[in-house]
Amino acid sequence: MNKCELANSVKSSLDQYFKDLDGEPPHALYNMVLNCIEKPLLEYIMQHAGGNQSKAAEILDINRNTLRKKLQQHNIE
């Protein structure tokens, strides 16, 4: 899956989200989307990196301390 495919998946999911709201106002959409994407991304990369946080942080291009904080936020060990 390339970047465009991922963007299309997000757009498609948002289309469905707004349809499901059925006229109700959306709430905290930014955090909802980030949480839905971030946890499976972190889980996948941690598995790919064999649990090595330094390697995972490098793959994600984030600081290892930032990764550790995000892993704690999402209850990922």
Secondary structure by P-SEA (a helix, b strand, c coil): ccaaaaaaaaaaaaaaaaaaaccccccaaaaaaaaacaaaaaaaaaaaacccaaaaaaaacccaaaaaaaaaaaccc
